[in-house]
Amino acid sequence: MIKVLVIDDDFMVAKVHSGFVNSEPGFSVVGVAHSAAQALKSVAELAPDLVLLDIYLPDGNGLDLLQKLRDIHPELDVIVISAAREMDTVRKALRGGIIHYLMKPFSREDLRERLEHYKKTYRGLGDDAEHELDQSDVNRLLGLGTQQRKPLPKGCSAETLGLVEGILRSSDDALSATETAEKLGTSRVSARRYLEYLADEGLVQVNLKYGGVGRPERLYGWSAS
């Protein structure tokens, strides 16, 4: 289980982010800090694997805090989550060795993608210091050779796409567009657009169910690793 510490001065935002993280398999929020002082204490006591770090804190700047956290826990990984958009701020964060920089506001799917990338790359390579890597391992760490998703169809949203993915992930059986629409609370046509998008991206497997009159029914099952 990957232990996560959420650092954000806004109590409600920290609660929402914690809920996002806890909903992802393999992740668990072990603590929340609302100031730099609390963050330093929490890292020392909890030894998290990953920190979600806000830049604007009441008693300091998150990027200045970054190195102090690493002094306490050198193996700490950091994802910056902030409304800061200045080039100098982003540059400083990247030079500080962060994993990702996610700008507020963002969708649940945005955060999920970053967490999945972290789990599959930084945590997926193991802890054996003597283990030799090949070029593909290094490429994954640097984010190279990873296929980016194509833009969503017009009228579709990342938030709804995340809900559709959640429905498919939690279902033991493949679902039709009608069944997905019922769970989603939307029209069959709308649900099918999202399902076909995921199929095109290779994230779901489509099977045809024959029977009755007319075209076979398309069933969608989650197949992403």
N, C-alpha and C positions, 0 to 999 in steps of 0.2 A: 504494500500500500504506500502510495506517495503522500507524504505529509506536507500540508500546505498551510502557510501563515498568510492571512489577508491583512494588509496594512492600508487603511484609508481613514481619513478624518471624519467622513460622513457615516454615521452609524447605520442609516438605512441602506446606503450604497454598499457598505461592507456586508450587511446581512444578505442583500441580493446576490452579491458576488460569491459569498459563502454557499448559498443555496445552489448556484450554478455549478460550483466545484464539486460539492457533495453529490450532485446528481450524476457525475461522470464516473463510470467504473474505474476503479484503481486509484481514486483520489479521495483524500479525507482532510477536511479543514481541522487542524489541531489547535488553532488559536486565531484571535483577531486583535489587532492593535490600532489605536486611533491617534497615535502620536509617535514621534521618533523615540522618545524615552521608553514608551511601552514596547516598541518594536525591538529595541536593543535587549530589553529584559526578556521578551518572549523568545527571541532567537537563542539566547543563552540557555533558557530553561527547556525549550521544546525541541531544539535542534531540527527544524523543518528541512525538508528536501528542497522545497520551492517556496518562493515568496511572490505574492502579487502586490506590487509596490506602487502606491500613489506618490506623485511628486510633491503636491502641495499639502504639507503637514503643518499643524499649528505651531510647532516648535522647531521647525527646520525644513530643509529641502531634501526630498527623497533621494536625489542623486548624490548629495553629500553624505547621506545616511548609508548609501549602498556600500561604500568601502568599509565603513565601521561595522556593518553587518558581516562582511566577509572576514574582517579581522577576528570576529568572534567564531564564525563558522565558515572556514575557507571553502568548503565544498558546496556552499549554498548557491542555488540557481535562482534567477530573478526574471520575472516578467513584469515590465512596467505597464501600469494601467493608469492613464492620466488624460486630462483635457488639454495638457500642454502641447502646442503644435509648432513651437518655434524651432527653426532648424538647428540652432545652437544646442537647445535642450535635447533634441533627438540625437544629435551627433555625440553629445557628451554621454548619453545613456548607452549608445552602441559601443562607444570606446570603453565604457565601464564593464563590458562583458555580459550584457543582458541577453536573455534568450529571445524575447519578443518585445515589441513596443506596440501596445494596443490603445488606440485613442478613444476616449469617451465622446459621445455615447456609442455603444456597440451592441450587437445582438448576442444572444446566448450562443448562437452558432459560431460567431466570430471567436468567442472565448473557447468553445469546444474544439475548434480546429487547432488553436494554439496548444491546448492541453494534449490533444491527440498527437501532435507533432513532437511535443516534448517527451511524451511517454514512449513513442516509437523510436526516437533517436537518442536523446541524451540518457534516458533511463533504459532504453532497449539494448544498449551495447554492453551492459553488465559492469561490474565493479572490479574485474580482474585487471590489475595494473600491468600484468605481463602479457595480456592478450593482445595479439597483433591484429591491426585493422587492415582492410584492403581499401582501395580507392572509393568503392561504393559506400563503405561505412563513413568515410570522411566527407563524401559528397552529401550524405544524408545529414550529417552534423551541420554542414554549411548551408543546408537548404537547397542544394543543387540537384538537378535531375528529378525534381518533384513536379508532378503535373498540376497546374493550377486549374481550378474549375472555371468553366465558361460562364459568362454573365447569365443571370436568371432571365427567363422570358419576361416580356413586358407585362406589368401588372402583378408579378409575383414578388414576394418579399422573403428576405432571409429568415425572419421570425417564423413565418408559416412553414417554410422549408424545414426548419429545425423541428417543428411540431410533427411534420410528416415523418421525418427520420426517426423521431422518438416513438411514434406509433409502430413503424415497421420493426424497429429494434426490439420492442417489447412484445411483439407478437410471435407466438410459436409457429404459426402457420402463415403462408403467403396470403395477401389480401387483395381483393379486387378494388377498383376505383370507387365502387359504390360503398363497400365496407369502410374504406379509408375515409370517404366523405362523411359517413355517419359518425365516425369517431372524431373527425376534425370539426364537424359542424359547418360544413360548407357544401357547395354543389359538387356533383360527380365530375363535371367538366373541369372545375378548378382543381380538384384533387388529382385528376388524371394528368394535368399539366405538370404538377410537381413530381408525380410518379414517373412520368416519361423522362423528365429532366434527370432524375436520379438514375434511371436506367441507362440513359445516354452517357452518364458519367461513370458507369460501371459499378455503381454502389448498390444496386438492387438487381436481382435476377428475375427475369420475366418468363413465366410458364403459361402455356395455353391450356385452358380447360374446355374440352369439347363436350357437347351434349345439347340436345334440344335443336331448335331451328335458328338459323342465322350464324353470325360470326362467333368464333370461339371466344370465351371470356379470358381476359388477360389478368394473371395473378402476379403480384409483386412481393418478393421476399428479400429481406436484407441480406446482402452477401459481402459487404465490406469487412475487411479484417480489422 
